[in-house]
Amino acid sequence: MDLLTAMDVSATGMVAQRVRLNVISMNLANVHTTRTEAGTPYRRRSVIFRSSPMERSFQKTLDDQLSQELQGVKVVRIEKRGGDFNKVFDPSHPDADESGYVSYPNVNLVEEMVGMLQASRSYEANVSAIKAAKDMALKALEIGR
């Protein structure tokens, strides 16, 4: 695998983790949203990833030196997560039901913060891989002088 391909693979991971961080931010921003346009509390969203074949370059077509197709990461979809809403007794709230309970989103702050840390660390790991590939390319150029 050449250095540019290694950077391409890391770049797909960075894009996927950026989408994940955006979705987590949206979940955290709506943790107290009791009514959406649909009339229900906000539903937690999560990102679904899958591996995706890397695009074939001209060089790859000429000399297929790898026995396996390189895989990057692709965001398949962002889906709403099912589950029960969090019920809180607050009869003075405008969205309270007949029993005085308010349905809050099914967002767990601890889970979201852990997910944010994981996505942030994954993003940083991909940045480090790109930096390492860049440093190797620069060293190779120095050797060629």
Chimera marker file (.cmm) of the C-alpha trace (Angstrom):
<marker_set name="trace">
<marker id="1" x="0.000" y="0.000" z="0.000" r="1" g="1" b="0" radius="0.5"/>
<marker id="2" x="1.410" y="3.385" z="-0.921" r="1" g="1" b="0" radius="0.5"/>
<marker id="3" x="1.390" y="6.352" z="1.441" r="1" g="1" b="0" radius="0.5"/>
<marker id="4" x="-1.361" y="8.249" z="-0.366" r="1" g="1" b="0" radius="0.5"/>
<marker id="5" x="-3.664" y="5.238" z="-0.112" r="1" g="1" b="0" radius="0.5"/>
<marker id="6" x="-2.951" y="5.038" z="3.607" r="1" g="1" b="0" radius="0.5"/>
<marker id="7" x="-3.945" y="8.688" z="3.892" r="1" g="1" b="0" radius="0.5"/>
<marker id="8" x="-7.137" y="8.027" z="1.906" r="1" g="1" b="0" radius="0.5"/>
<marker id="9" x="-8.147" y="5.215" z="4.270" r="1" g="1" b="0" radius="0.5"/>
<marker id="10" x="-7.557" y="7.443" z="7.303" r="1" g="1" b="0" radius="0.5"/>
<marker id="11" x="-9.495" y="10.261" z="5.656" r="1" g="1" b="0" radius="0.5"/>
<marker id="12" x="-12.588" y="8.064" z="5.338" r="1" g="1" b="0" radius="0.5"/>
<marker id="13" x="-12.362" y="7.354" z="9.057" r="1" g="1" b="0" radius="0.5"/>
<marker id="14" x="-12.062" y="11.050" z="9.835" r="1" g="1" b="0" radius="0.5"/>
<marker id="15" x="-15.154" y="11.886" z="7.783" r="1" g="1" b="0" radius="0.5"/>
<marker id="16" x="-17.150" y="9.127" z="9.491" r="1" g="1" b="0" radius="0.5"/>
<marker id="17" x="-16.123" y="10.256" z="12.983" r="1" g="1" b="0" radius="0.5"/>
<marker id="18" x="-16.959" y="13.875" z="12.137" r="1" g="1" b="0" radius="0.5"/>
<marker id="19" x="-20.503" y="12.792" z="11.222" r="1" g="1" b="0" radius="0.5"/>
<marker id="20" x="-20.691" y="10.795" z="14.469" r="1" g="1" b="0" radius="0.5"/>
<marker id="21" x="-19.601" y="13.834" z="16.505" r="1" g="1" b="0" radius="0.5"/>
<marker id="22" x="-22.227" y="15.981" z="14.774" r="1" g="1" b="0" radius="0.5"/>
<marker id="23" x="-24.983" y="13.481" z="15.614" r="1" g="1" b="0" radius="0.5"/>
<marker id="24" x="-23.846" y="13.250" z="19.251" r="1" g="1" b="0" radius="0.5"/>
<marker id="25" x="-23.865" y="17.048" z="19.452" r="1" g="1" b="0" radius="0.5"/>
<marker id="26" x="-27.410" y="17.069" z="18.101" r="1" g="1" b="0" radius="0.5"/>
<marker id="27" x="-28.447" y="14.505" z="20.736" r="1" g="1" b="0" radius="0.5"/>
<marker id="28" x="-26.900" y="16.564" z="23.521" r="1" g="1" b="0" radius="0.5"/>
<marker id="29" x="-28.492" y="19.780" z="22.252" r="1" g="1" b="0" radius="0.5"/>
<marker id="30" x="-31.943" y="18.165" z="22.321" r="1" g="1" b="0" radius="0.5"/>
<marker id="31" x="-31.707" y="16.395" z="25.685" r="1" g="1" b="0" radius="0.5"/>
<marker id="32" x="-34.598" y="18.505" z="27.046" r="1" g="1" b="0" radius="0.5"/>
<marker id="33" x="-36.708" y="18.778" z="23.873" r="1" g="1" b="0" radius="0.5"/>
<marker id="34" x="-40.134" y="17.508" z="24.857" r="1" g="1" b="0" radius="0.5"/>
<marker id="35" x="-41.937" y="18.353" z="21.626" r="1" g="1" b="0" radius="0.5"/>
<marker id="36" x="-40.709" y="18.147" z="18.029" r="1" g="1" b="0" radius="0.5"/>
<marker id="37" x="-42.575" y="18.989" z="14.831" r="1" g="1" b="0" radius="0.5"/>
<marker id="38" x="-44.034" y="15.469" z="14.981" r="1" g="1" b="0" radius="0.5"/>
<marker id="39" x="-45.471" y="16.258" z="18.416" r="1" g="1" b="0" radius="0.5"/>
<marker id="40" x="-43.331" y="13.713" z="20.255" r="1" g="1" b="0" radius="0.5"/>
<marker id="41" x="-40.162" y="14.140" z="22.311" r="1" g="1" b="0" radius="0.5"/>
<marker id="42" x="-36.865" y="14.112" z="20.454" r="1" g="1" b="0" radius="0.5"/>
<marker id="43" x="-35.585" y="10.601" z="19.677" r="1" g="1" b="0" radius="0.5"/>
<marker id="44" x="-31.903" y="9.839" z="20.099" r="1" g="1" b="0" radius="0.5"/>
<marker id="45" x="-30.072" y="9.317" z="16.811" r="1" g="1" b="0" radius="0.5"/>
<marker id="46" x="-27.043" y="7.177" z="16.102" r="1" g="1" b="0" radius="0.5"/>
<marker id="47" x="-24.730" y="6.673" z="13.135" r="1" g="1" b="0" radius="0.5"/>
<marker id="48" x="-24.435" y="3.331" z="11.374" r="1" g="1" b="0" radius="0.5"/>
<marker id="49" x="-21.040" y="2.595" z="9.769" r="1" g="1" b="0" radius="0.5"/>
<marker id="50" x="-19.922" y="-0.103" z="7.377" r="1" g="1" b="0" radius="0.5"/>
<marker id="51" x="-16.740" y="-0.858" z="5.553" r="1" g="1" b="0" radius="0.5"/>
<marker id="52" x="-16.554" y="0.439" z="2.032" r="1" g="1" b="0" radius="0.5"/>
<marker id="53" x="-14.128" y="-0.520" z="-0.738" r="1" g="1" b="0" radius="0.5"/>
<marker id="54" x="-11.637" y="2.197" z="-1.569" r="1" g="1" b="0" radius="0.5"/>
<marker id="55" x="-11.840" y="3.600" z="-5.080" r="1" g="1" b="0" radius="0.5"/>
<marker id="56" x="-9.383" y="2.007" z="-7.457" r="1" g="1" b="0" radius="0.5"/>
<marker id="57" x="-6.623" y="4.260" z="-8.713" r="1" g="1" b="0" radius="0.5"/>
<marker id="58" x="-4.919" y="3.939" z="-12.099" r="1" g="1" b="0" radius="0.5"/>
<marker id="59" x="-1.800" y="2.574" z="-10.414" r="1" g="1" b="0" radius="0.5"/>
<marker id="60" x="-3.911" y="0.021" z="-8.533" r="1" g="1" b="0" radius="0.5"/>
<marker id="61" x="-5.419" y="-1.143" z="-11.797" r="1" g="1" b="0" radius="0.5"/>
<marker id="62" x="-1.992" y="-1.539" z="-13.418" r="1" g="1" b="0" radius="0.5"/>
<marker id="63" x="-0.327" y="-3.502" z="-10.641" r="1" g="1" b="0" radius="0.5"/>
<marker id="64" x="-2.746" y="-5.112" z="-8.243" r="1" g="1" b="0" radius="0.5"/>
<marker id="65" x="-0.221" y="-5.985" z="-5.573" r="1" g="1" b="0" radius="0.5"/>
<marker id="66" x="-2.677" y="-6.579" z="-2.748" r="1" g="1" b="0" radius="0.5"/>
<marker id="67" x="-4.690" y="-9.734" z="-2.518" r="1" g="1" b="0" radius="0.5"/>
<marker id="68" x="-7.438" y="-7.993" z="-0.551" r="1" g="1" b="0" radius="0.5"/>
<marker id="69" x="-9.507" y="-4.973" z="-1.489" r="1" g="1" b="0" radius="0.5"/>
<marker id="70" x="-8.707" y="-2.019" z="0.779" r="1" g="1" b="0" radius="0.5"/>
<marker id="71" x="-11.573" y="-1.022" z="3.001" r="1" g="1" b="0" radius="0.5"/>
<marker id="72" x="-12.426" y="2.429" z="4.271" r="1" g="1" b="0" radius="0.5"/>
<marker id="73" x="-15.358" y="3.548" z="6.415" r="1" g="1" b="0" radius="0.5"/>
<marker id="74" x="-18.676" y="4.823" z="5.131" r="1" g="1" b="0" radius="0.5"/>
<marker id="75" x="-21.684" y="6.253" z="6.958" r="1" g="1" b="0" radius="0.5"/>
<marker id="76" x="-24.625" y="4.120" z="5.869" r="1" g="1" b="0" radius="0.5"/>
<marker id="77" x="-27.374" y="6.070" z="7.616" r="1" g="1" b="0" radius="0.5"/>
<marker id="78" x="-28.353" y="8.008" z="10.692" r="1" g="1" b="0" radius="0.5"/>
<marker id="79" x="-31.251" y="6.334" z="12.422" r="1" g="1" b="0" radius="0.5"/>
<marker id="80" x="-33.555" y="7.186" z="15.279" r="1" g="1" b="0" radius="0.5"/>
<marker id="81" x="-33.162" y="4.853" z="18.235" r="1" g="1" b="0" radius="0.5"/>
<marker id="82" x="-36.231" y="3.260" z="19.750" r="1" g="1" b="0" radius="0.5"/>
<marker id="83" x="-36.804" y="2.855" z="23.419" r="1" g="1" b="0" radius="0.5"/>
<marker id="84" x="-38.949" y="4.394" z="26.073" r="1" g="1" b="0" radius="0.5"/>
<marker id="85" x="-38.931" y="8.078" z="26.762" r="1" g="1" b="0" radius="0.5"/>
<marker id="86" x="-37.859" y="9.213" z="30.212" r="1" g="1" b="0" radius="0.5"/>
<marker id="87" x="-40.966" y="10.044" z="32.260" r="1" g="1" b="0" radius="0.5"/>
<marker id="88" x="-40.690" y="12.803" z="34.856" r="1" g="1" b="0" radius="0.5"/>
<marker id="89" x="-43.525" y="13.912" z="37.126" r="1" g="1" b="0" radius="0.5"/>
<marker id="90" x="-44.063" y="17.635" z="36.536" r="1" g="1" b="0" radius="0.5"/>
<marker id="91" x="-47.751" y="18.569" z="36.332" r="1" g="1" b="0" radius="0.5"/>
<marker id="92" x="-46.899" y="22.262" z="35.787" r="1" g="1" b="0" radius="0.5"/>
<marker id="93" x="-45.031" y="21.544" z="32.522" r="1" g="1" b="0" radius="0.5"/>
<marker id="94" x="-47.005" y="22.480" z="29.369" r="1" g="1" b="0" radius="0.5"/>
<marker id="95" x="-46.286" y="19.058" z="27.804" r="1" g="1" b="0" radius="0.5"/>
<marker id="96" x="-47.448" y="17.043" z="30.834" r="1" g="1" b="0" radius="0.5"/>
<marker id="97" x="-49.994" y="14.303" z="30.168" r="1" g="1" b="0" radius="0.5"/>
<marker id="98" x="-53.211" y="13.738" z="32.128" r="1" g="1" b="0" radius="0.5"/>
<marker id="99" x="-51.263" y="12.021" z="34.910" r="1" g="1" b="0" radius="0.5"/>
<marker id="100" x="-48.806" y="14.918" z="35.235" r="1" g="1" b="0" radius="0.5"/>
<marker id="101" x="-45.853" y="13.125" z="33.603" r="1" g="1" b="0" radius="0.5"/>
<marker id="102" x="-43.640" y="14.730" z="30.974" r="1" g="1" b="0" radius="0.5"/>
<marker id="103" x="-41.910" y="12.551" z="28.383" r="1" g="1" b="0" radius="0.5"/>
<marker id="104" x="-38.292" y="13.558" z="27.865" r="1" g="1" b="0" radius="0.5"/>
<marker id="105" x="-36.007" y="12.260" z="25.069" r="1" g="1" b="0" radius="0.5"/>
<marker id="106" x="-34.365" y="8.854" z="25.385" r="1" g="1" b="0" radius="0.5"/>
<marker id="107" x="-30.911" y="10.494" z="25.468" r="1" g="1" b="0" radius="0.5"/>
<marker id="108" x="-28.505" y="9.312" z="28.168" r="1" g="1" b="0" radius="0.5"/>
<marker id="109" x="-25.897" y="11.983" z="28.871" r="1" g="1" b="0" radius="0.5"/>
<marker id="110" x="-23.286" y="9.466" z="30.058" r="1" g="1" b="0" radius="0.5"/>
<marker id="111" x="-23.644" y="7.327" z="26.913" r="1" g="1" b="0" radius="0.5"/>
<marker id="112" x="-23.401" y="10.395" z="24.700" r="1" g="1" b="0" radius="0.5"/>
<marker id="113" x="-20.280" y="11.674" z="26.466" r="1" g="1" b="0" radius="0.5"/>
<marker id="114" x="-18.605" y="8.253" z="26.174" r="1" g="1" b="0" radius="0.5"/>
<marker id="115" x="-19.532" y="8.149" z="22.490" r="1" g="1" b="0" radius="0.5"/>
<marker id="116" x="-18.105" y="11.637" z="22.051" r="1" g="1" b="0" radius="0.5"/>
<marker id="117" x="-14.813" y="10.597" z="23.654" r="1" g="1" b="0" radius="0.5"/>
<marker id="118" x="-14.625" y="7.485" z="21.458" r="1" g="1" b="0" radius="0.5"/>
<marker id="119" x="-15.307" y="9.459" z="18.287" r="1" g="1" b="0" radius="0.5"/>
<marker id="120" x="-12.789" y="12.126" z="19.288" r="1" g="1" b="0" radius="0.5"/>
<marker id="121" x="-10.091" y="9.514" z="19.992" r="1" g="1" b="0" radius="0.5"/>
<marker id="122" x="-10.798" y="7.722" z="16.712" r="1" g="1" b="0" radius="0.5"/>
<marker id="123" x="-10.530" y="11.000" z="14.846" r="1" g="1" b="0" radius="0.5"/>
<marker id="124" x="-7.211" y="11.743" z="16.583" r="1" g="1" b="0" radius="0.5"/>
<marker id="125" x="-5.909" y="8.268" z="15.714" r="1" g="1" b="0" radius="0.5"/>
<marker id="126" x="-6.669" y="8.864" z="12.040" r="1" g="1" b="0" radius="0.5"/>
<marker id="127" x="-4.945" y="12.256" z="12.184" r="1" g="1" b="0" radius="0.5"/>
<marker id="128" x="-1.880" y="10.534" z="13.694" r="1" g="1" b="0" radius="0.5"/>
<marker id="129" x="-1.887" y="7.918" z="10.931" r="1" g="1" b="0" radius="0.5"/>
<marker id="130" x="-1.984" y="10.631" z="8.271" r="1" g="1" b="0" radius="0.5"/>
<marker id="131" x="0.836" y="12.506" z="10.005" r="1" g="1" b="0" radius="0.5"/>
<marker id="132" x="2.925" y="9.323" z="10.168" r="1" g="1" b="0" radius="0.5"/>
<marker id="133" x="2.369" y="8.681" z="6.447" r="1" g="1" b="0" radius="0.5"/>
<marker id="134" x="3.343" y="12.280" z="5.671" r="1" g="1" b="0" radius="0.5"/>
<marker id="135" x="6.487" y="11.990" z="7.791" r="1" g="1" b="0" radius="0.5"/>
<marker id="136" x="7.452" y="8.749" z="6.023" r="1" g="1" b="0" radius="0.5"/>
<marker id="137" x="6.988" y="10.413" z="2.625" r="1" g="1" b="0" radius="0.5"/>
<marker id="138" x="9.186" y="13.333" z="3.681" r="1" g="1" b="0" radius="0.5"/>
<marker id="139" x="11.901" y="10.942" z="4.950" r="1" g="1" b="0" radius="0.5"/>
<marker id="140" x="11.740" y="9.022" z="1.666" r="1" g="1" b="0" radius="0.5"/>
<marker id="141" x="12.267" y="12.260" z="-0.224" r="1" g="1" b="0" radius="0.5"/>
<marker id="142" x="15.272" y="13.099" z="1.975" r="1" g="1" b="0" radius="0.5"/>
<marker id="143" x="16.803" y="9.690" z="1.292" r="1" g="1" b="0" radius="0.5"/>
<marker id="144" x="16.398" y="10.268" z="-2.441" r="1" g="1" b="0" radius="0.5"/>
<marker id="145" x="18.552" y="13.428" z="-2.346" r="1" g="1" b="0" radius="0.5"/>
<link id1="1" id2="2" r="1" g="1" b="0" radius="0.2"/>
<link id1="2" id2="3" r="1" g="1" b="0" radius="0.2"/>
<link id1="3" id2="4" r="1" g="1" b="0" radius="0.2"/>
<link id1="4" id2="5" r="1" g="1" b="0" radius="0.2"/>
<link id1="5" id2="6" r="1" g="1" b="0" radius="0.2"/>
<link id1="6" id2="7" r="1" g="1" b="0" radius="0.2"/>
<link id1="7" id2="8" r="1" g="1" b="0" radius="0.2"/>
<link id1="8" id2="9" r="1" g="1" b="0" radius="0.2"/>
<link id1="9" id2="10" r="1" g="1" b="0" radius="0.2"/>
<link id1="10" id2="11" r="1" g="1" b="0" radius="0.2"/>
<link id1="11" id2="12" r="1" g="1" b="0" radius="0.2"/>
<link id1="12" id2="13" r="1" g="1" b="0" radius="0.2"/>
<link id1="13" id2="14" r="1" g="1" b="0" radius="0.2"/>
<link id1="14" id2="15" r="1" g="1" b="0" radius="0.2"/>
<link id1="15" id2="16" r="1" g="1" b="0" radius="0.2"/>
<link id1="16" id2="17" r="1" g="1" b="0" radius="0.2"/>
<link id1="17" id2="18" r="1" g="1" b="0" radius="0.2"/>
<link id1="18" id2="19" r="1" g="1" b="0" radius="0.2"/>
<link id1="19" id2="20" r="1" g="1" b="0" radius="0.2"/>
<link id1="20" id2="21" r="1" g="1" b="0" radius="0.2"/>
<link id1="21" id2="22" r="1" g="1" b="0" radius="0.2"/>
<link id1="22" id2="23" r="1" g="1" b="0" radius="0.2"/>
<link id1="23" id2="24" r="1" g="1" b="0" radius="0.2"/>
<link id1="24" id2="25" r="1" g="1" b="0" radius="0.2"/>
<link id1="25" id2="26" r="1" g="1" b="0" radius="0.2"/>
<link id1="26" id2="27" r="1" g="1" b="0" radius="0.2"/>
<link id1="27" id2="28" r="1" g="1" b="0" radius="0.2"/>
<link id1="28" id2="29" r="1" g="1" b="0" radius="0.2"/>
<link id1="29" id2="30" r="1" g="1" b="0" radius="0.2"/>
<link id1="30" id2="31" r="1" g="1" b="0" radius="0.2"/>
<link id1="31" id2="32" r="1" g="1" b="0" radius="0.2"/>
<link id1="32" id2="33" r="1" g="1" b="0" radius="0.2"/>
<link id1="33" id2="34" r="1" g="1" b="0" radius="0.2"/>
<link id1="34" id2="35" r="1" g="1" b="0" radius="0.2"/>
<link id1="35" id2="36" r="1" g="1" b="0" radius="0.2"/>
<link id1="36" id2="37" r="1" g="1" b="0" radius="0.2"/>
<link id1="37" id2="38" r="1" g="1" b="0" radius="0.2"/>
<link id1="38" id2="39" r="1" g="1" b="0" radius="0.2"/>
<link id1="39" id2="40" r="1" g="1" b="0" radius="0.2"/>
<link id1="40" id2="41" r="1" g="1" b="0" radius="0.2"/>
<link id1="41" id2="42" r="1" g="1" b="0" radius="0.2"/>
<link id1="42" id2="43" r="1" g="1" b="0" radius="0.2"/>
<link id1="43" id2="44" r="1" g="1" b="0" radius="0.2"/>
<link id1="44" id2="45" r="1" g="1" b="0" radius="0.2"/>
<link id1="45" id2="46" r="1" g="1" b="0" radius="0.2"/>
<link id1="46" id2="47" r="1" g="1" b="0" radius="0.2"/>
<link id1="47" id2="48" r="1" g="1" b="0" radius="0.2"/>
<link id1="48" id2="49" r="1" g="1" b="0" radius="0.2"/>
<link id1="49" id2="50" r="1" g="1" b="0" radius="0.2"/>
<link id1="50" id2="51" r="1" g="1" b="0" radius="0.2"/>
<link id1="51" id2="52" r="1" g="1" b="0" radius="0.2"/>
<link id1="52" id2="53" r="1" g="1" b="0" radius="0.2"/>
<link id1="53" id2="54" r="1" g="1" b="0" radius="0.2"/>
<link id1="54" id2="55" r="1" g="1" b="0" radius="0.2"/>
<link id1="55" id2="56" r="1" g="1" b="0" radius="0.2"/>
<link id1="56" id2="57" r="1" g="1" b="0" radius="0.2"/>
<link id1="57" id2="58" r="1" g="1" b="0" radius="0.2"/>
<link id1="58" id2="59" r="1" g="1" b="0" radius="0.2"/>
<link id1="59" id2="60" r="1" g="1" b="0" radius="0.2"/>
<link id1="60" id2="61" r="1" g="1" b="0" radius="0.2"/>
<link id1="61" id2="62" r="1" g="1" b="0" radius="0.2"/>
<link id1="62" id2="63" r="1" g="1" b="0" radius="0.2"/>
<link id1="63" id2="64" r="1" g="1" b="0" radius="0.2"/>
<link id1="64" id2="65" r="1" g="1" b="0" radius="0.2"/>
<link id1="65" id2="66" r="1" g="1" b="0" radius="0.2"/>
<link id1="66" id2="67" r="1" g="1" b="0" radius="0.2"/>
<link id1="67" id2="68" r="1" g="1" b="0" radius="0.2"/>
<link id1="68" id2="69" r="1" g="1" b="0" radius="0.2"/>
<link id1="69" id2="70" r="1" g="1" b="0" radius="0.2"/>
<link id1="70" id2="71" r="1" g="1" b="0" radius="0.2"/>
<link id1="71" id2="72" r="1" g="1" b="0" radius="0.2"/>
<link id1="72" id2="73" r="1" g="1" b="0" radius="0.2"/>
<link id1="73" id2="74" r="1" g="1" b="0" radius="0.2"/>
<link id1="74" id2="75" r="1" g="1" b="0" radius="0.2"/>
<link id1="75" id2="76" r="1" g="1" b="0" radius="0.2"/>
<link id1="76" id2="77" r="1" g="1" b="0" radius="0.2"/>
<link id1="77" id2="78" r="1" g="1" b="0" radius="0.2"/>
<link id1="78" id2="79" r="1" g="1" b="0" radius="0.2"/>
<link id1="79" id2="80" r="1" g="1" b="0" radius="0.2"/>
<link id1="80" id2="81" r="1" g="1" b="0" radius="0.2"/>
<link id1="81" id2="82" r="1" g="1" b="0" radius="0.2"/>
<link id1="82" id2="83" r="1" g="1" b="0" radius="0.2"/>
<link id1="83" id2="84" r="1" g="1" b="0" radius="0.2"/>
<link id1="84" id2="85" r="1" g="1" b="0" radius="0.2"/>
<link id1="85" id2="86" r="1" g="1" b="0" radius="0.2"/>
<link id1="86" id2="87" r="1" g="1" b="0" radius="0.2"/>
<link id1="87" id2="88" r="1" g="1" b="0" radius="0.2"/>
<link id1="88" id2="89" r="1" g="1" b="0" radius="0.2"/>
<link id1="89" id2="90" r="1" g="1" b="0" radius="0.2"/>
<link id1="90" id2="91" r="1" g="1" b="0" radius="0.2"/>
<link id1="91" id2="92" r="1" g="1" b="0" radius="0.2"/>
<link id1="92" id2="93" r="1" g="1" b="0" radius="0.2"/>
<link id1="93" id2="94" r="1" g="1" b="0" radius="0.2"/>
<link id1="94" id2="95" r="1" g="1" b="0" radius="0.2"/>
<link id1="95" id2="96" r="1" g="1" b="0" radius="0.2"/>
<link id1="96" id2="97" r="1" g="1" b="0" radius="0.2"/>
<link id1="97" id2="98" r="1" g="1" b="0" radius="0.2"/>
<link id1="98" id2="99" r="1" g="1" b="0" radius="0.2"/>
<link id1="99" id2="100" r="1" g="1" b="0" radius="0.2"/>
<link id1="100" id2="101" r="1" g="1" b="0" radius="0.2"/>
<link id1="101" id2="102" r="1" g="1" b="0" radius="0.2"/>
<link id1="102" id2="103" r="1" g="1" b="0" radius="0.2"/>
<link id1="103" id2="104" r="1" g="1" b="0" radius="0.2"/>
<link id1="104" id2="105" r="1" g="1" b="0" radius="0.2"/>
<link id1="105" id2="106" r="1" g="1" b="0" radius="0.2"/>
<link id1="106" id2="107" r="1" g="1" b="0" radius="0.2"/>
<link id1="107" id2="108" r="1" g="1" b="0" radius="0.2"/>
<link id1="108" id2="109" r="1" g="1" b="0" radius="0.2"/>
<link id1="109" id2="110" r="1" g="1" b="0" radius="0.2"/>
<link id1="110" id2="111" r="1" g="1" b="0" radius="0.2"/>
<link id1="111" id2="112" r="1" g="1" b="0" radius="0.2"/>
<link id1="112" id2="113" r="1" g="1" b="0" radius="0.2"/>
<link id1="113" id2="114" r="1" g="1" b="0" radius="0.2"/>
<link id1="114" id2="115" r="1" g="1" b="0" radius="0.2"/>
<link id1="115" id2="116" r="1" g="1" b="0" radius="0.2"/>
<link id1="116" id2="117" r="1" g="1" b="0" radius="0.2"/>
<link id1="117" id2="118" r="1" g="1" b="0" radius="0.2"/>
<link id1="118" id2="119" r="1" g="1" b="0" radius="0.2"/>
<link id1="119" id2="120" r="1" g="1" b="0" radius="0.2"/>
<link id1="120" id2="121" r="1" g="1" b="0" radius="0.2"/>
<link id1="121" id2="122" r="1" g="1" b="0" radius="0.2"/>
<link id1="122" id2="123" r="1" g="1" b="0" radius="0.2"/>
<link id1="123" id2="124" r="1" g="1" b="0" radius="0.2"/>
<link id1="124" id2="125" r="1" g="1" b="0" radius="0.2"/>
<link id1="125" id2="126" r="1" g="1" b="0" radius="0.2"/>
<link id1="126" id2="127" r="1" g="1" b="0" radius="0.2"/>
<link id1="127" id2="128" r="1" g="1" b="0" radius="0.2"/>
<link id1="128" id2="129" r="1" g="1" b="0" radius="0.2"/>
<link id1="129" id2="130" r="1" g="1" b="0" radius="0.2"/>
<link id1="130" id2="131" r="1" g="1" b="0" radius="0.2"/>
<link id1="131" id2="132" r="1" g="1" b="0" radius="0.2"/>
<link id1="132" id2="133" r="1" g="1" b="0" radius="0.2"/>
<link id1="133" id2="134" r="1" g="1" b="0" radius="0.2"/>
<link id1="134" id2="135" r="1" g="1" b="0" radius="0.2"/>
<link id1="135" id2="136" r="1" g="1" b="0" radius="0.2"/>
<link id1="136" id2="137" r="1" g="1" b="0" radius="0.2"/>
<link id1="137" id2="138" r="1" g="1" b="0" radius="0.2"/>
<link id1="138" id2="139" r="1" g="1" b="0" radius="0.2"/>
<link id1="139" id2="140" r="1" g="1" b="0" radius="0.2"/>
<link id1="140" id2="141" r="1" g="1" b="0" radius="0.2"/>
<link id1="141" id2="142" r="1" g="1" b="0" radius="0.2"/>
<link id1="142" id2="143" r="1" g="1" b="0" radius="0.2"/>
<link id1="143" id2="144" r="1" g="1" b="0" radius="0.2"/>
<link id1="144" id2="145" r="1" g="1" b="0" radius="0.2"/>
</marker_set>
